[in-house]
Amino acid sequence: MKKGVVGKKMDLKSHQTGVLLLEIPRFGDDRGDFTNIPFDIRNRVRMVFKRSYIIVNNQVGVVRAFHGHKKESKLFYVPKGAFKFIIMDMKTKEWKEYCLLASVSKILYVPNGYYNGFVSLSENSILMVFSTLKMEDSNKDDYRLPYDILGKEVWEINNR
């Protein structure tokens, strides 16, 4: 962690208020797969999206971080490859790691009030993002921190 920066890694069992990592059903047969991405997440959060976009990281280890919003919420889904996320509370600076893999059908919902950053764990990883704000509104609600604010080692991949 960089000097002068307050940031505390949360215990794996700890929960970040409002952040949800949820398994979603995937259906498949000899033709391929079908995954429905819900916008009404277990009746907890009703998402009204204004835009969606796709990020492709061509190489392993590409970091995109840290970027936060006080108004905007986002939903992340990985249709191909894998990403490691770090989600940090904008007020407390507490942070937690999450992984999204195409092979395990999950979505990550990040409400407003959090910074997010991610690193690709495989070549040609694809990340789908759904946002509650239009681009021009999102740009007015954009807060950034250096990618290495917690130290470069947070982006390393730990074998399990």
DSSP file (Angstrom, degrees, kcal/mol; ACC not computed):
  #  RESIDUE AA STRUCTURE BP1 BP2  ACC     N-H-->O    O-->H-N    N-H-->O    O-->H-N    TCO  KAPPA ALPHA  PHI   PSI    X-CA   Y-CA   Z-CA
    1    1 A M              0   0    0      0, 0.0   149,-0.2     0, 0.0   150,-0.1   0.000 360.0 360.0 360.0 141.3    0.0    0.0    0.0
    2    2 A K    >   -     0   0    0    147,-1.2     3,-1.5   146,-0.3   147,-0.0  -0.351 360.0 -90.9 -68.5 150.1    1.3    3.5   -0.8
    3    3 A K  T 3  S+     0   0    0      1,-0.2    -1,-0.1    -2,-0.0     3,-0.1  -0.316 109.4  18.2 -60.3 141.4    2.3    5.8    2.1
    4    4 A G  T 3  S+     0   0    0      1,-0.2     2,-0.5    -3,-0.1    -1,-0.2   0.463  94.7 120.6  79.5   1.1   -0.5    7.9    3.5
    5    5 A V    <   -     0   0    0     -3,-1.5     2,-0.6   144,-0.1    -1,-0.2  -0.865  53.4-147.3-103.7 128.0   -3.3    5.9    2.0
    6    6 A V        +     0   0    0     -2,-0.5     2,-0.3    -3,-0.1    -4,-0.0  -0.812  36.8 142.8 -91.4 125.6   -5.9    4.4    4.2
    7    7 A G        -     0   0    0     -2,-0.6     2,-0.5   143,-0.0    87,-0.2  -0.880  26.9-165.2-162.9 130.2   -7.2    1.1    2.9
    8    8 A K  E     -a   94   0A   0     85,-1.0    87,-2.5    -2,-0.3     2,-0.3  -0.975  19.6-132.5-125.9 124.3   -8.1   -2.1    4.7
    9    9 A K  E     -a   95   0A   0     -2,-0.5    87,-0.2    85,-0.2     2,-0.2  -0.573  29.2-130.9 -72.8 131.5   -8.6   -5.4    3.1
   10   10 A M        -     0   0    0     85,-3.5    87,-0.2    -2,-0.3    -1,-0.1  -0.499  24.1 -97.9 -82.2 152.4  -11.9   -7.0    4.3
   11   11 A D    >   -     0   0    0     -2,-0.2     3,-1.6     1,-0.1    -1,-0.1  -0.361  35.1-114.6 -61.2 145.6  -12.1  -10.5    5.5
   12   12 A L  T 3  S+     0   0    0      1,-0.3    -1,-0.1    -3,-0.1    -2,-0.1   0.816 117.9  50.6 -55.3 -32.0  -13.4  -13.0    2.9
   13   13 A K  T 3  S+     0   0    0      2,-0.1    -1,-0.3     0, 0.0     2,-0.1   0.608  90.5 102.4 -83.7 -11.8  -16.6  -13.5    5.0
   14   14 A S    <   -     0   0    0     -3,-1.6     2,-0.4     1,-0.0    -4,-0.1  -0.363  64.5-138.8 -72.2 152.2  -17.2   -9.8    5.4
   15   15 A H        -     0   0    0     -2,-0.1     2,-0.5     5,-0.0     5,-0.1  -0.902   2.6-138.9-114.2 140.9  -19.9   -8.2    3.2
   16   16 A Q    >   -     0   0    0     -2,-0.4     3,-1.4     3,-0.2     2,-0.1  -0.867  41.4-101.7 -93.9 128.6  -19.8   -4.8    1.5
   17   17 A T  T 3  S-     0   0    0     -2,-0.5     3,-0.1     1,-0.3    -1,-0.0  -0.270 100.6  -3.9 -55.4 118.7  -23.1   -3.1    1.9
   18   18 A G  T 3  S+     0   0    0      1,-0.3     2,-0.4    -2,-0.1    -1,-0.3   0.135  97.5 123.1  87.9 -21.4  -25.1   -3.4   -1.3
   19   19 A V    <   -     0   0    0     -3,-1.4     2,-0.4    91,-0.1    -1,-0.3  -0.615  42.5-170.6 -75.9 130.1  -22.3   -5.2   -3.3
   20   20 A L  E     -G  109   0B   0     89,-2.0    89,-3.1    -2,-0.4     2,-0.6  -0.983  22.8-170.2-128.9 131.1  -23.7   -8.5   -4.6
   21   21 A L  E     +G  108   0B   0     -2,-0.4     2,-0.4    87,-0.2    87,-0.2  -0.959  28.2 176.9-114.9 109.0  -22.0  -11.4   -6.3
   22   22 A L  E     -G  107   0B   0     85,-2.4    85,-2.6    -2,-0.6     2,-0.3  -0.923  30.7-127.8-124.6 137.7  -24.7  -13.7   -7.5
   23   23 A E  E     -G  106   0B   0     -2,-0.4    83,-0.3    83,-0.2    82,-0.0  -0.603  27.9-163.5 -76.3 139.0  -24.9  -16.9   -9.4
   24   24 A I        -     0   0    0     81,-2.7    81,-0.1    -2,-0.3     2,-0.1  -0.931  25.5 -97.1-124.3 150.8  -27.2  -16.8  -12.4
   25   25 A P        -     0   0    0      0, 0.0    11,-0.9     0, 0.0     2,-0.4  -0.368  31.3-165.0 -71.5 142.4  -28.6  -19.7  -14.4
   26   26 A R  E     -K   35   0C   0      9,-0.2     2,-0.4    -2,-0.1     9,-0.2  -0.990   4.3-160.3-122.9 135.0  -26.9  -20.8  -17.6
   27   27 A F  E     +K   34   0C   0      7,-3.2     7,-3.1    -2,-0.4     2,-0.3  -0.926  17.4 168.9-116.1 139.3  -28.8  -23.1  -20.0
   28   28 A G  E     +K   33   0C   0     -2,-0.4     2,-0.2     5,-0.3     5,-0.2  -0.995  13.8 159.7-150.8 156.0  -27.0  -25.2  -22.6
   29   29 A D  E >   -K   32   0C   0      3,-2.2     3,-1.2    -2,-0.3    -2,-0.0  -0.782  66.4 -58.2-150.9-162.9  -27.4  -27.9  -25.1
   30   30 A D  T 3  S+     0   0    0      1,-0.3     3,-0.1    -2,-0.2    -2,-0.0   0.672 130.5  57.9 -64.0 -15.0  -25.6  -29.2  -28.2
   31   31 A R  T 3  S-     0   0    0      1,-0.3     2,-0.3     0, 0.0    -1,-0.3   0.743 117.4 -97.9 -84.6 -24.5  -26.1  -25.7  -29.9
   32   32 A G  E <   -K   29   0C   0     -3,-1.2    -3,-2.2     2,-0.0    -1,-0.3  -0.983  51.9 -41.4 141.6-154.5  -24.3  -23.7  -27.2
   33   33 A D  E     -K   28   0C   0     -2,-0.3     2,-0.4    -5,-0.2    -5,-0.3  -0.797  30.5-162.6-117.2 154.7  -25.2  -21.7  -24.1
   34   34 A F  E     -K   27   0C   0     -7,-3.1    -7,-3.2    -2,-0.3     2,-0.5  -0.989  10.7-176.2-134.0 125.3  -27.9  -19.2  -23.1
   35   35 A T  E     -K   26   0C   0     -2,-0.4     2,-0.6    -9,-0.2    -9,-0.2  -0.988  13.7-151.2-125.1 125.3  -27.4  -16.9  -20.1
   36   36 A N        -     0   0    0    -11,-0.9    -2,-0.0    -2,-0.5     0, 0.0  -0.843   8.0-152.1 -94.2 124.2  -30.1  -14.5  -18.9
   37   37 A I        -     0   0    0     -2,-0.6     2,-0.1   -13,-0.1    40,-0.0  -0.859  18.4-144.5 -97.7 108.9  -28.7  -11.5  -17.1
   38   38 A P        -     0   0    0      0, 0.0     3,-0.1     0, 0.0    -2,-0.0  -0.444  20.0-167.7 -77.5 144.7  -31.4  -10.3  -14.6
   39   39 A F  S    S+     0   0    0      1,-0.2     8,-3.2    -2,-0.1     2,-0.7   0.449  84.8  64.7-104.5  -5.7  -32.0   -6.6  -13.9
   40   40 A D  E    S-L   46   0D   0      6,-0.2     2,-1.1     4,-0.0     3,-0.4  -0.873  84.2-154.3-114.0  92.5  -34.2   -7.4  -10.9
   41   41 A I  E >>  -L   45   0D   0      4,-1.9     3,-3.0    -2,-0.7     4,-0.9  -0.571  64.9 -45.3 -82.2  99.6  -31.6   -9.1   -8.7
   42   42 A R  T 34 S-     0   0    0     -2,-1.1    -1,-0.3     1,-0.3     4,-0.1   0.825 103.4 -68.9  47.2  38.1  -33.4  -11.5   -6.4
   43   43 A N  T 34 S+     0   0    0     -3,-0.4    -1,-0.3     2,-0.2     3,-0.1   0.646 123.0 101.0  58.0  16.7  -36.0   -8.7   -5.7
   44   44 A R  T <4 S+     0   0    0     -3,-3.0     2,-0.4     1,-0.3    -2,-0.2   0.850  84.7  22.5 -92.7 -42.7  -33.3   -6.8   -3.9
   45   45 A V  E  <  -L   41   0D   0     -4,-0.9    -4,-1.9     2,-0.0     2,-0.7  -0.990  62.3-155.7-133.1 125.1  -32.3   -4.3   -6.5
   46   46 A R  E     -L   40   0D   0     -2,-0.4     2,-0.4    -6,-0.2    -6,-0.2  -0.901  21.6-153.2-101.8 111.9  -34.3   -3.1   -9.5
   47   47 A M        -     0   0    0     -8,-3.2     2,-0.6    -2,-0.7    -8,-0.1  -0.691  15.3-170.1 -90.2 132.8  -31.9   -1.8  -12.1
   48   48 A V        -     0   0    0     -2,-0.4     2,-0.3    84,-0.0    -2,-0.0  -0.936  20.6-157.3-117.3 104.1  -32.8    0.8  -14.6
   49   49 A F        -     0   0    0     -2,-0.6    83,-0.3     1,-0.1     3,-0.1  -0.625  23.5-177.2 -90.6 141.1  -30.0    0.8  -17.1
   50   50 A K  S    S-     0   0    0     81,-2.6     2,-0.3     1,-0.3    82,-0.2   0.591  72.3  -0.4-104.2 -19.2  -29.2    3.8  -19.3
   51   51 A R  E     -H  131   0B   0     80,-1.4    80,-2.7    83,-0.1     2,-0.3  -0.989  54.4-155.8-162.4 162.4  -26.3    2.2  -21.2
   52   52 A S  E     +H  130   0B   0     -2,-0.3     2,-0.3    78,-0.2    78,-0.2  -0.972  14.6 179.4-139.8 156.2  -24.2   -0.9  -21.6
   53   53 A Y  E     -H  129   0B   0     76,-2.4    76,-3.0    -2,-0.3     2,-0.4  -0.980  20.3-130.2-153.6 164.0  -20.7   -1.4  -22.9
   54   54 A I  E     -H  128   0B   0     -2,-0.3     2,-0.4    74,-0.2    74,-0.2  -0.957  12.4-161.9-122.7 134.9  -18.1   -4.1  -23.5
   55   55 A I  E     -H  127   0B   0     72,-2.8    72,-2.9    -2,-0.4     2,-0.5  -0.964   4.9-165.4-115.4 131.8  -14.5   -4.1  -22.5
   56   56 A V  E     -H  126   0B   0     -2,-0.4     2,-0.6    70,-0.2    70,-0.2  -0.977   3.7-165.5-118.6 121.2  -12.0   -6.5  -24.1
   57   57 A N  E     -H  125   0B   0     68,-2.4    68,-1.6    -2,-0.5    67,-0.3  -0.932   2.5-166.1-103.9 114.8   -8.6   -7.0  -22.5
   58   58 A N        +     0   0    0     -2,-0.6    66,-0.5    66,-0.2     2,-0.3   0.724  66.8  45.0 -74.7 -22.9   -6.4   -8.7  -25.1
   59   59 A Q  S >  S-     0   0    0     64,-0.2     3,-0.9    66,-0.1     2,-0.2  -0.824  87.2-102.7-123.0 158.9   -3.7   -9.8  -22.6
   60   60 A V  T 3  S+     0   0    0     -2,-0.3    61,-0.2     1,-0.2    63,-0.1  -0.579 104.3  28.8 -71.2 139.4   -3.4  -11.3  -19.2
   61   61 A G  T 3  S+     0   0    0     59,-2.9     2,-0.6     1,-0.3    -1,-0.2   0.537  72.9 149.7  90.3   7.1   -2.6   -8.7  -16.5
   62   62 A V    <   -     0   0    0     -3,-0.9    58,-1.6    58,-0.1     2,-0.4  -0.655  32.4-155.7 -76.0 121.0   -4.2   -5.6  -18.0
   63   63 A V  E     -B  119   0A   0     -2,-0.6     2,-0.4    56,-0.2    56,-0.2  -0.830  18.5-177.8-102.8 134.1   -5.3   -3.4  -15.1
   64   64 A R  E     -B  118   0A   0     54,-2.8    54,-2.1    -2,-0.4     2,-0.3  -0.931  33.1-174.1-127.8 105.9   -8.1   -0.9  -15.3
   65   65 A A  E     +     0   0A   0     -2,-0.4    82,-0.4    52,-0.3    52,-0.2  -0.978  23.5   3.7-167.1 167.2   -8.5    0.9  -12.0
   66   66 A F  E     +     0   0A   0     50,-0.3    79,-1.8    -2,-0.3     2,-0.4   0.765  57.2 144.6 -98.6 142.7   -9.6    2.7   -9.8
   67   67 A H  E     +BC 116 144A   0     49,-1.8    49,-2.5    77,-0.2     2,-0.3  -0.998  18.6 178.2-144.6 126.5  -12.8    4.4  -10.9
   68   68 A G  E     -BC 115 143A   0     75,-3.5    75,-2.2    -2,-0.4     2,-0.3  -0.870  14.4-155.1-135.1 166.4  -15.8    5.3   -8.7
   69   69 A H  E     -B  114   0A   0     45,-1.1    44,-3.6    -2,-0.3    45,-0.7  -0.999  13.9-161.7-142.1 141.1  -19.2    6.9   -8.7
   70   70 A K  S    S+     0   0    0     -2,-0.3    42,-0.1    71,-0.3    -1,-0.1   0.653 100.4  20.2 -91.4 -19.6  -21.3    8.6   -6.1
   71   71 A K  S    S+     0   0    0     70,-0.3    41,-0.3    67,-0.1     2,-0.2   0.707 106.7  83.3-115.4 -36.9  -24.5    8.3   -8.2
   72   72 A E        -     0   0    0     69,-0.2     2,-0.3    39,-0.1    41,-0.2  -0.490  53.6-165.5 -81.5 139.0  -23.9    5.5  -10.8
   73   73 A S        -     0   0    0     -2,-0.2    59,-1.8    39,-0.1     2,-0.3  -0.872   9.6-159.2-115.7 154.8  -24.3    1.8  -10.1
   74   74 A K  E     -IJ 110 131B   0     36,-2.8    36,-3.0    -2,-0.3     2,-0.4  -0.952  14.9-152.9-138.1 155.1  -23.0   -1.0  -12.3
   75   75 A L  E     -IJ 109 130B   0     55,-2.1    55,-2.4    -2,-0.3     2,-0.4  -0.997  18.4-159.2-125.5 130.0  -23.6   -4.6  -13.1
   76   76 A F  E     +IJ 108 129B   0     32,-2.6    32,-2.1    -2,-0.4     2,-0.3  -0.897  13.1 173.3-115.8 140.0  -20.7   -6.7  -14.4
   77   77 A Y  E     -IJ 107 128B   0     51,-2.2    51,-3.5    -2,-0.4    30,-0.1  -0.994  19.9-148.6-143.8 138.9  -20.8  -10.0  -16.4
   78   78 A V  E     +     0   0B   0     28,-0.6    49,-0.2    -2,-0.3    28,-0.2  -0.905  18.1 172.2-111.2 105.7  -18.0  -12.0  -18.0
   79   79 A P  E    S+     0   0B   0      0, 0.0     2,-0.3     0, 0.0    -1,-0.1   0.681  75.6  25.2 -82.8 -17.7  -19.1  -13.9  -21.1
   80   80 A K  E    S- J   0 126B   0     46,-0.9    46,-2.8    23,-0.0     2,-0.2  -0.979 114.5 -11.7-149.0 132.2  -15.5  -14.9  -22.0
   81   81 A G  S    S-     0   0    0     -2,-0.3    21,-2.9    44,-0.2    22,-0.4  -0.542  81.1 -74.6  87.4-147.2  -12.3  -15.3  -19.9
   82   82 A A  E     -D  101   0A   0     19,-0.2    39,-2.9    -2,-0.2    40,-0.7  -0.992  31.6-166.5-158.5 147.8  -11.8  -14.1  -16.3
   83   83 A F  E     -DE 100 120A   0     17,-2.6    17,-2.5    -2,-0.3     2,-0.5  -0.993  14.7-144.4-137.8 144.4  -11.3  -11.0  -14.3
   84   84 A K  E     -DE  99 119A   0     35,-2.4    35,-2.1    -2,-0.3     2,-0.3  -0.945  25.8-161.5-103.7 129.2  -10.2  -10.2  -10.7
   85   85 A F  E     -DE  98 118A   0     13,-3.7    13,-2.0    -2,-0.5     2,-0.4  -0.818  14.6-160.1-109.2 149.6  -12.0   -7.2   -9.2
   86   86 A I  E     -DE  97 117A   0     31,-2.6    31,-1.4    -2,-0.3     2,-0.5  -0.990  11.2-167.3-124.8 123.3  -11.2   -5.0   -6.3
   87   87 A I  E     -DE  96 116A   0      9,-2.4     9,-1.8    -2,-0.4     2,-0.4  -0.950   6.3-170.2-113.3 123.8  -14.2   -3.1   -4.9
   88   88 A M  E     -DE  95 115A   0     27,-2.2    27,-3.4    -2,-0.5     7,-0.2  -0.958  24.9-122.2-122.5 128.7  -13.4   -0.3   -2.5
   89   89 A D  E  >  - E   0 114A   0      5,-2.8     4,-1.7    -2,-0.4    25,-0.2  -0.492  18.8-142.2 -64.3 128.2  -15.8    1.7   -0.3
   90   90 A M  T  4 S+     0   0    0     23,-2.6    -1,-0.1    -2,-0.2    24,-0.1   0.789  96.4  37.5 -66.6 -28.1  -15.3    5.4   -1.2
   91   91 A K  T  4 S+     0   0    0     22,-0.4    -1,-0.2     3,-0.1    23,-0.1   0.929 128.4  26.8 -89.0 -53.1  -15.8    6.5    2.5
   92   92 A T  T  4 S-     0   0    0      2,-0.1    -2,-0.2     1,-0.0   -84,-0.1   0.688  89.1-137.6 -86.6 -19.0  -14.1    3.8    4.6
   93   93 A K     <  +     0   0    0     -4,-1.7   -85,-1.0     1,-0.3     2,-0.2   0.581  51.5 148.4  66.1  12.8  -11.6    2.7    2.0
   94   94 A E  E     -a    8   0A   0    -87,-0.2    -5,-2.8   -85,-0.1     2,-0.3  -0.557  27.6-167.8 -72.1 142.4  -12.3   -0.9    3.0
   95   95 A W  E     -aD   9  88A   0    -87,-2.5   -85,-3.5    -7,-0.2     2,-0.3  -0.926  16.9-169.7-138.1 159.8  -11.8   -3.2    0.0
   96   96 A K  E     - D   0  87A   0     -9,-1.8    -9,-2.4    -2,-0.3     2,-0.3  -0.993  20.9-123.0-147.4 148.6  -12.5   -6.7   -1.1
   97   97 A E  E     + D   0  86A   0     -2,-0.3     2,-0.3   -87,-0.2   -11,-0.2  -0.707  25.8 178.9 -93.9 144.9  -11.6   -9.0   -4.0
   98   98 A Y  E     - D   0  85A   0    -13,-2.0   -13,-3.7    -2,-0.3     2,-0.4  -0.978  13.6-149.6-137.8 149.8  -14.1  -10.7   -6.3
   99   99 A C  E     - D   0  84A   0     -2,-0.3     2,-0.5   -15,-0.2   -15,-0.2  -0.981   5.5-166.7-123.0 136.8  -13.5  -13.0   -9.3
  100  100 A L  E     - D   0  83A   0    -17,-2.5   -17,-2.6    -2,-0.4     2,-0.4  -0.989  11.0-178.5-119.8 126.6  -15.7  -13.4  -12.3
  101  101 A L  E >   -FD 104  82A   0      3,-0.6     3,-1.3    -2,-0.5     5,-0.3  -0.968  32.3-137.4-125.1 138.8  -15.1  -16.3  -14.6
  102  102 A A  T 3  S+     0   0    0    -21,-2.9   -20,-0.1    -2,-0.4    -1,-0.1   0.833 106.9  60.3 -61.1 -30.4  -17.0  -17.1  -17.8
  103  103 A S  T 3  S+     0   0    0    -22,-0.4     2,-0.5     1,-0.2    -1,-0.3   0.655 104.8  51.4 -74.0 -14.9  -17.0  -20.7  -16.7
  104  104 A V  B <  S-F  101   0A   0     -3,-1.3     2,-1.1     2,-0.1    -3,-0.6  -0.949  90.8-134.6-123.8 108.2  -18.9  -19.9  -13.6
  105  105 A S        +     0   0    0     -2,-0.5   -81,-2.7   -81,-0.1     2,-0.3  -0.467  49.1 137.9 -73.6  98.2  -22.0  -17.9  -14.4
  106  106 A K  E     -G   23   0B   0     -2,-1.1   -28,-0.6    -5,-0.3     2,-0.3  -0.942  38.9-147.1-136.5 158.0  -22.1  -15.0  -12.0
  107  107 A I  E     -GI  22  77B   0    -85,-2.6   -85,-2.4    -2,-0.3     2,-0.5  -0.936   9.3-146.5-121.5 151.2  -22.9  -11.3  -12.0
  108  108 A L  E     -GI  21  76B   0    -32,-2.1   -32,-2.6    -2,-0.3     2,-0.6  -0.972  10.3-162.3-118.7 116.8  -21.3   -8.6   -9.8
  109  109 A Y  E     -GI  20  75B   0    -89,-3.1   -89,-2.0    -2,-0.5   -34,-0.2  -0.881   6.3-173.6 -99.9 124.9  -23.5   -5.7   -8.8
  110  110 A V  E     - I   0  74B   0    -36,-3.0   -36,-2.8    -2,-0.6   -91,-0.1  -0.953  11.4-153.8-120.3 110.1  -21.6   -2.6   -7.5
  111  111 A P    >   -     0   0    0      0, 0.0     3,-0.5     0, 0.0   -42,-0.2  -0.187  36.2 -74.9 -74.8 172.5  -23.8    0.2   -6.1
  112  112 A N  T 3  S+     0   0    0    -41,-0.3   -42,-0.2     1,-0.2   -39,-0.1  -0.251 111.2  56.2 -61.2 157.7  -22.9    3.8   -6.1
  113  113 A G  T 3  S+     0   0    0    -44,-3.6   -23,-2.6     1,-0.3   -22,-0.4   0.549  88.8  98.7  95.0   9.1  -20.4    4.8   -3.4
  114  114 A Y  E <   -BE  69  89A   0    -45,-0.7   -45,-1.1    -3,-0.5     2,-0.3  -0.960  62.3-138.4-130.5 146.7  -17.7    2.4   -4.5
  115  115 A Y  E     -BE  68  88A   0    -27,-3.4   -27,-2.2    -2,-0.4     2,-0.4  -0.743  26.2-162.9 -88.8 149.5  -14.5    2.4   -6.5
  116  116 A N  E     +BE  67  87A   0    -49,-2.5   -49,-1.8    -2,-0.3   -50,-0.3  -0.985  15.2 167.9-133.9 150.3  -13.9   -0.5   -8.8
  117  117 A G  E     - E   0  86A   0    -31,-1.4   -31,-2.6    -2,-0.4     2,-0.3  -0.977   8.6-172.8-151.4 156.1  -10.9   -1.9  -10.6
  118  118 A F  E     -BE  64  85A   0    -54,-2.1   -54,-2.8    -2,-0.3     2,-0.4  -0.990  13.7-153.7-152.8 159.3  -10.1   -5.1  -12.4
  119  119 A V  E     -BE  63  84A   0    -35,-2.1   -35,-2.4    -2,-0.3     2,-0.3  -0.991  28.8-115.9-133.6 140.4   -7.4   -7.1  -14.0
  120  120 A S  E     - E   0  83A   0    -58,-1.6   -59,-2.9    -2,-0.4   -37,-0.3  -0.592  19.8-169.1 -78.6 136.3   -7.8   -9.7  -16.8
  121  121 A L  S    S+     0   0    0    -39,-2.9     2,-0.3    -2,-0.3   -38,-0.2   0.483  70.7  31.3-102.5  -7.1   -6.8  -13.2  -15.8
  122  122 A S  S >  S-     0   0    0    -40,-0.7     3,-0.9   -63,-0.2   -40,-0.2  -0.975  92.9 -86.6-146.7 159.5   -6.8  -14.7  -19.3
  123  123 A E  T 3  S+     0   0    0     -2,-0.3   -64,-0.2     1,-0.2   -65,-0.2  -0.344 107.5  11.0 -65.9 146.8   -6.2  -13.5  -22.9
  124  124 A N  T 3  S+     0   0    0    -66,-0.5    -1,-0.2   -67,-0.3   -66,-0.2   0.823  84.0 176.2  54.9  38.4   -9.0  -11.9  -24.8
  125  125 A S  E <   -H   57   0B   0    -68,-1.6   -68,-2.4    -3,-0.9     2,-0.4  -0.503  16.0-150.7 -72.2 141.9  -11.3  -11.6  -21.7
  126  126 A I  E     -HJ  56  80B   0    -46,-2.8   -46,-0.9   -70,-0.2     2,-0.5  -0.960   9.8-168.1-120.2 132.5  -14.6   -9.8  -22.3
  127  127 A L  E     -H   55   0B   0    -72,-2.9   -72,-2.8    -2,-0.4     2,-0.5  -0.980   6.9-156.5-122.2 123.7  -16.4   -7.8  -19.7
  128  128 A M  E     -HJ  54  77B   0    -51,-3.5   -51,-2.2    -2,-0.5     2,-0.4  -0.856  14.0-167.7 -97.7 133.7  -20.0   -6.7  -20.2
  129  129 A V  E     -HJ  53  76B   0    -76,-3.0   -76,-2.4    -2,-0.5     2,-0.4  -0.980  10.0-165.4-126.6 133.7  -21.0   -3.6  -18.1
  130  130 A F  E     -HJ  52  75B   0    -55,-2.4   -55,-2.1    -2,-0.4     2,-0.3  -0.975  15.5-165.5-117.7 131.3  -24.5   -2.3  -17.5
  131  131 A S  E     -HJ  51  74B   0    -80,-2.7   -81,-2.6    -2,-0.4   -80,-1.4  -0.880  27.9-144.4-124.4 147.8  -24.8    1.3  -16.1
  132  132 A T  S    S+     0   0    0    -59,-1.8     2,-0.3    -2,-0.3   -58,-0.1   0.492  84.7  62.1 -86.3  -3.9  -27.5    3.3  -14.5
  133  133 A L  S    S-     0   0    0    -60,-0.3   -83,-0.1   -82,-0.1    -2,-0.1  -0.926  83.2-115.6-123.6 149.3  -26.3    6.6  -16.0
  134  134 A K     >  -     0   0    0     -2,-0.3     4,-2.7     1,-0.1     3,-0.3  -0.350  42.3-102.0 -68.3 160.4  -25.8    7.8  -19.6
  135  135 A M  H  > S+     0   0    0      1,-0.2     4,-2.4     2,-0.2     5,-0.2   0.891 121.4  50.6 -55.6 -45.7  -22.2    8.5  -20.6
  136  136 A E  H  > S+     0   0    0      1,-0.2     4,-0.8     2,-0.2    -1,-0.2   0.865 114.2  44.8 -65.3 -34.8  -22.5   12.3  -20.2
  137  137 A D  H  > S+     0   0    0     -3,-0.3     4,-0.5     2,-0.2     3,-0.3   0.868 111.4  53.2 -74.1 -37.0  -24.0   11.9  -16.7
  138  138 A S  H >< S+     0   0    0     -4,-2.7     3,-1.2     1,-0.2    -2,-0.2   0.895 103.4  57.0 -63.0 -40.9  -21.4    9.3  -15.7
  139  139 A N  H >< S+     0   0    0     -4,-2.4     3,-0.7     1,-0.3    -1,-0.2   0.810 105.6  50.9 -61.4 -29.8  -18.6   11.7  -16.8
  140  140 A K  H 3< S+     0   0    0     -4,-0.8    -1,-0.3    -3,-0.3    -2,-0.2   0.603 111.8  48.7 -80.5 -12.3  -19.9   14.2  -14.3
  141  141 A D  T << S+     0   0    0     -3,-1.2     2,-0.6    -4,-0.5   -71,-0.3  -0.187  83.7 129.7-117.4  36.3  -19.9   11.6  -11.6
  142  142 A D    <   +     0   0    0     -3,-0.7     2,-0.4   -73,-0.1   -73,-0.2  -0.849  28.1 174.5-105.8 119.9  -16.4   10.3  -12.2
  143  143 A Y  E     -C   68   0A   0    -75,-2.2   -75,-3.5    -2,-0.6     2,-0.3  -0.990  11.8-168.3-125.6 131.1  -13.9    9.9   -9.3
  144  144 A R  E     -C   67   0A   0     -2,-0.4   -77,-0.2   -77,-0.2   -78,-0.0  -0.905  14.8-174.5-127.6 149.7  -10.5    8.3   -9.9
  145  145 A L        -     0   0    0    -79,-1.8   -80,-0.1    -2,-0.3    -2,-0.0  -0.929  44.9 -86.5-128.6 155.3   -7.6    6.9   -7.9
  146  146 A P    >   -     0   0    0      0, 0.0     3,-1.8     0, 0.0   -80,-0.3  -0.330  36.9-121.1 -60.4 146.3   -4.3    5.7   -9.1
  147  147 A Y  T 3  S+     0   0    0    -82,-0.4     3,-0.3     1,-0.3   -81,-0.2   0.775 112.9  47.8 -60.1 -26.6   -4.3    2.0  -10.1
  148  148 A D  T >  S+     0   0    0      1,-0.2     3,-1.9   -83,-0.1    -1,-0.3   0.091  71.1 119.1-104.0  22.4   -1.6    1.3   -7.5
  149  149 A I  T <  S+     0   0    0     -3,-1.8  -147,-1.2     1,-0.3    -1,-0.2   0.805  86.2  39.0 -57.9 -30.8   -3.1    3.2   -4.6
  150  150 A L  T 3  S-     0   0    0     -3,-0.3    -1,-0.3     1,-0.3    -2,-0.1   0.324 134.1 -84.8 -98.4   5.8   -3.2   -0.1   -2.6
  151  151 A G    X   -     0   0    0     -3,-1.9     3,-1.4     1,-0.1    -1,-0.3   0.088  36.8 -95.1  98.4 145.3    0.1   -1.2   -4.0
  152  152 A K  G >  S+     0   0    0      1,-0.3     3,-1.6    -4,-0.2     4,-0.2   0.754 115.3  74.1 -64.9 -24.0    0.9   -3.0   -7.2
  153  153 A E  G >  S+     0   0    0      1,-0.3     3,-1.3     2,-0.2    -1,-0.3   0.708  78.2  74.3 -66.6 -18.4    0.8   -6.4   -5.5
  154  154 A V  G <  S+     0   0    0     -3,-1.4    -1,-0.3     1,-0.3    -2,-0.2   0.767  94.6  53.6 -64.9 -21.6   -3.1   -6.3   -5.2
  155  155 A W  G <  S+     0   0    0     -3,-1.6    -1,-0.3    -4,-0.2    -2,-0.2   0.521  85.0 108.8 -90.8  -5.0   -3.2   -7.0   -8.9
  156  156 A E  S <  S-     0   0    0     -3,-1.3     2,-0.6    -4,-0.2   -37,-0.0  -0.369  73.1-119.2 -69.5 151.8   -1.0  -10.1   -8.7
  157  157 A I        -     0   0    0     -2,-0.1     2,-0.6   -36,-0.0    -1,-0.1  -0.826  23.0-152.1 -95.7 124.1   -2.7  -13.5   -9.1
  158  158 A N        -     0   0    0     -2,-0.6     2,-0.2     2,-0.0     0, 0.0  -0.846  13.9-130.9 -98.7 125.0   -2.5  -15.8   -6.2
  159  159 A N              0   0    0     -2,-0.6     0, 0.0     1,-0.1     0, 0.0  -0.484 360.0 360.0 -70.7 142.7   -2.6  -19.5   -6.9
  160  160 A R              0   0    0     -2,-0.2    -1,-0.1     0, 0.0    -2,-0.0   0.381 360.0 360.0-109.8 360.0   -5.0  -21.4   -4.7
